[in-house]
Amino acid sequence: MDPIDDMVDERRGSGDRRRDHDTAGHVAEATALKRAFGYDAAQRFLRLRGINDDLAAEALLESYDRRQAQRRARAAAAG
């Protein structure tokens, strides 16, 4: 590989970004599972995808809180 390409890849963190994108997809899927089957099922799904329990718990709670805050803001703006 070309040294310039190595620098560009290193600067971009392409491997990290790919993992982050995959993790974000898993969290989105887990959020849907949480709505349908509950928190435990969503956390189990993330664990099976290699996402540690602390990160899974934070992601699942954070996405719920964020959605609730957005709903409250929309309701306040509408009313």
The 8 nearest C-alpha neighbors of each residue, nearest first, counted from 0:
[[1, 2, 4, 5, 3, 6, 8, 7],
 [0, 2, 4, 3, 5, 6, 7, 8],
 [3, 1, 5, 4, 6, 0, 7, 8],
 [4, 2, 6, 5, 1, 7, 0, 8],
 [5, 3, 7, 1, 2, 6, 8, 0],
 [4, 6, 2, 8, 3, 7, 9, 1],
 [7, 5, 9, 3, 4, 8, 10, 2],
 [6, 8, 4, 10, 9, 5, 11, 3],
 [9, 7, 11, 5, 6, 10, 13, 12],
 [10, 8, 6, 12, 7, 11, 5, 13],
 [9, 11, 7, 8, 12, 6, 13, 5],
 [12, 10, 8, 13, 9, 7, 16, 6],
 [11, 13, 9, 15, 14, 10, 8, 16],
 [14, 12, 16, 11, 15, 8, 17, 9],
 [13, 15, 17, 16, 12, 18, 8, 11],
 [16, 14, 18, 12, 17, 13, 19, 20],
 [15, 17, 19, 13, 18, 14, 20, 12],
 [18, 16, 20, 14, 15, 19, 13, 21],
 [17, 19, 21, 15, 20, 16, 22, 14],
 [20, 18, 16, 22, 17, 21, 23, 15],
 [19, 21, 23, 17, 18, 22, 16, 24],
 [22, 20, 18, 24, 23, 19, 17, 25],
 [23, 21, 19, 25, 24, 20, 18, 26],
 [24, 22, 26, 20, 21, 25, 19, 27],
 [25, 23, 21, 27, 22, 26, 28, 20],
 [24, 26, 22, 28, 23, 27, 29, 21],
 [27, 25, 29, 23, 28, 24, 30, 22],
 [28, 26, 30, 24, 29, 25, 23, 31],
 [27, 29, 25, 31, 26, 30, 24, 32],
 [30, 28, 41, 32, 26, 31, 27, 33],
 [29, 31, 33, 27, 32, 28, 26, 59],
 [30, 32, 34, 28, 29, 33, 35, 27],
 [33, 31, 29, 35, 41, 30, 34, 36],
 [32, 34, 37, 38, 30, 41, 31, 36],
 [35, 33, 31, 32, 37, 36, 30, 38],
 [34, 36, 32, 33, 37, 31, 30, 40],
 [37, 35, 33, 32, 34, 40, 38, 41],
 [38, 36, 33, 39, 40, 34, 35, 41],
 [37, 39, 33, 41, 40, 42, 36, 59],
 [40, 38, 42, 41, 37, 43, 33, 36],
 [39, 41, 43, 42, 38, 37, 36, 44],
 [42, 40, 29, 33, 44, 38, 32, 39],
 [41, 43, 39, 45, 44, 40, 55, 46],
 [42, 44, 46, 40, 41, 45, 39, 47],
 [45, 43, 41, 47, 42, 46, 40, 48],
 [44, 46, 48, 42, 47, 50, 43, 55],
 [47, 45, 43, 50, 49, 48, 44, 51],
 [46, 48, 44, 45, 49, 43, 50, 42],
 [49, 47, 45, 46, 50, 44, 25, 22],
 [50, 48, 46, 47, 51, 45, 44, 52],
 [51, 49, 46, 45, 48, 55, 52, 54],
 [50, 52, 54, 53, 46, 55, 49, 45],
 [51, 53, 55, 54, 56, 46, 50, 42],
 [54, 52, 56, 55, 51, 57, 50, 58],
 [53, 55, 57, 56, 52, 51, 58, 50],
 [54, 56, 52, 58, 53, 57, 59, 42],
 [57, 55, 53, 59, 54, 58, 52, 60],
 [56, 58, 54, 60, 55, 59, 61, 53],
 [59, 57, 61, 55, 56, 60, 54, 62],
 [58, 60, 56, 62, 61, 57, 55, 63],
 [61, 59, 63, 57, 62, 58, 56, 64],
 [60, 62, 64, 58, 63, 59, 57, 65],
 [61, 63, 65, 59, 64, 60, 58, 66],
 [64, 62, 60, 66, 61, 65, 67, 59],
 [65, 63, 67, 61, 66, 62, 68, 60],
 [64, 66, 62, 68, 67, 63, 61, 69],
 [67, 65, 69, 63, 68, 64, 62, 70],
 [66, 68, 64, 70, 69, 65, 63, 71],
 [67, 69, 65, 71, 66, 70, 64, 72],
 [68, 70, 66, 72, 67, 71, 73, 65],
 [71, 69, 67, 73, 72, 68, 74, 66],
 [70, 72, 74, 68, 69, 73, 75, 67],
 [71, 73, 69, 75, 70, 74, 76, 68],
 [74, 72, 76, 70, 75, 71, 77, 69],
 [73, 75, 71, 77, 72, 76, 78, 70],
 [74, 76, 72, 78, 73, 77, 71, 70],
 [77, 75, 73, 74, 78, 72, 71, 70],
 [76, 78, 74, 75, 73, 72, 71, 70],
 [77, 75, 76, 74, 73, 72, 71, 70]]
